[in-house]
């Protein structure tokens, strides 16, 4: 259990966790072929942006920018979602308390977007979708999320704290 007290109810954090769980329930309801198409359309597939010939046989139906947002809410299995949501539950409430509700949402989305872009740049030939609330499953995405977080933290920190 989280032992660090927070002074506000972390509505945004709870909403992000709830949205991730709802989307995961949708994912597990899909037949395997539909799930594969869903992950390729809404996960970040770096080759889609940098090496289109590698994915020329795949018909992407989503807007090219959508995966950078949608991939943050997709998970590859039970352990993936459980550990991501557990980490978000443990740490997210304190970050939201420190930044404020809106700034936390912008911080969460901003670091996830930058992590997705970092992953795509450093894995430009990858045809594997990057998914997950931790900014993707590749270690470059985590580094991108961390660097983005450090850079954005000062922008979103509540004044007077």
C-alpha positions in Angstrom: 0.0 0.0 0.0 1.1 3.6 -0.6 2.4 5.1 2.6 3.0 8.6 1.3 0.1 10.8 2.2 -1.5 13.1 -0.4 -3.6 16.2 0.4 -6.0 15.9 -2.5 -8.1 13.1 -4.1 -6.1 12.0 -7.1 -9.1 12.1 -9.5 -7.0 12.2 -12.7 -4.8 9.3 -11.6 -7.8 7.2 -10.7 -9.4 8.1 -14.1 -6.2 7.1 -16.0 -6.1 3.8 -14.2 -9.8 3.2 -14.9 -9.4 4.1 -18.6 -6.5 1.7 -18.9 -8.5 -1.1 -17.3 -11.5 -0.5 -19.5 -9.4 -0.5 -22.6 -7.7 -3.7 -21.5 -11.1 -5.4 -20.9 -11.9 -4.4 -24.5 -8.6 -5.8 -25.7 -9.2 -9.2 -24.1 -12.7 -9.4 -25.5 -11.3 -9.3 -29.1 -10.5 -12.4 -31.2 -6.8 -12.8 -31.6 -6.7 -11.6 -35.2 -8.7 -8.5 -34.4 -6.5 -7.8 -31.3 -3.4 -8.0 -33.6 -4.9 -5.5 -36.0 -6.0 -3.3 -33.1 -2.4 -3.3 -31.6 -0.8 -2.5 -35.0 -3.3 0.4 -35.6 -3.1 1.9 -32.1 0.4 1.0 -30.9 3.4 2.9 -32.1 5.0 0.9 -35.0 8.2 2.9 -35.7 8.6 1.5 -39.3 5.3 3.1 -40.1 7.0 6.5 -39.9 10.6 5.8 -40.9 10.7 2.6 -43.0 7.3 2.3 -44.7 8.5 -0.3 -47.1 8.8 -2.7 -44.1 5.1 -2.4 -43.3 3.8 -1.9 -46.9 1.6 -5.0 -46.7 -0.2 -3.7 -43.6 -3.2 -1.4 -44.1 -3.1 1.0 -41.2 -6.6 2.5 -40.6 -5.8 5.0 -37.8 -4.5 8.5 -38.3 -0.6 8.3 -38.1 -0.5 10.5 -35.0 -3.2 8.7 -33.0 -0.9 5.8 -31.9 1.4 8.2 -30.0 -1.5 8.9 -27.6 -3.5 5.6 -27.8 -0.4 3.4 -27.2 -0.2 4.7 -23.7 -3.5 3.0 -22.9 -2.8 -0.5 -24.4 -1.3 -3.5 -22.6 0.1 -6.8 -23.8 -1.2 -9.0 -21.1 -2.3 -9.4 -17.5 1.1 -8.9 -15.9 1.7 -5.9 -18.1 -1.5 -4.1 -17.0 -1.2 -5.2 -13.3 2.3 -3.9 -12.9 1.7 -0.7 -14.8 -1.4 0.1 -12.9 0.2 -0.8 -9.6 3.1 1.5 -10.2 0.7 4.2 -11.3 -1.4 3.7 -8.2 1.6 3.8 -5.9 3.4 6.9 -7.5 0.8 8.7 -9.5 -1.3 10.1 -6.6 1.8 11.8 -5.1 2.8 13.3 -8.4 -0.7 14.5 -9.0 -0.8 16.0 -5.5 2.5 17.8 -6.2 1.6 19.1 -9.7 -2.2 19.6 -9.4 -4.9 17.8 -11.4 -4.6 19.5 -14.9 -0.8 19.7 -14.8 -0.6 16.0 -13.8 -2.7 15.1 -16.8 -0.6 17.2 -19.1 2.6 15.8 -17.6 1.4 12.2 -18.0 0.3 12.7 -21.6 3.4 14.8 -22.4 5.9 12.3 -21.1 4.0 9.4 -22.8 4.0 11.2 -26.1 7.7 12.0 -25.9 8.5 8.5 -24.8 6.6 7.1 -27.9 8.5 9.5 -30.2 11.8 8.6 -28.6 11.1 4.9 -29.0 10.2 5.4 -32.7 13.3 7.4 -33.4 15.7 4.9 -31.8 13.9 1.8 -33.2 13.0 3.2 -36.6 13.0 -0.2 -38.4 10.9 -2.0 -35.8 7.6 -3.5 -37.0 6.6 -4.4 -33.5 4.0 -2.1 -31.8 5.1 -0.3 -28.7 2.4 -0.3 -26.1 1.9 0.4 -22.4 1.3 3.1 -19.8 5.0 3.2 -19.0 5.7 4.9 -22.3 6.2 1.7 -24.2 7.8 -1.6 -23.8 11.3 -0.8 -25.1 13.9 0.6 -22.8 14.5 3.6 -25.0 10.9 4.7 -24.5 11.4 4.6 -20.7 14.5 6.7 -21.1 12.6 9.1 -23.3 9.8 9.3 -20.7 12.3 9.9 -17.9 14.1 12.7 -19.8 10.8 14.3 -20.9 9.5 14.1 -17.3 12.6 15.8 -15.9 12.3 18.5 -18.5 8.6 19.0 -18.1 8.5 18.8 -14.3 9.4 22.4 -13.8 6.7 23.6 -16.2 3.9 21.7 -14.4 5.0 22.1 -10.7 2.4 23.9 -8.6 3.6 27.3 -7.4 4.1 27.7 -3.7 5.4 24.1 -3.2 
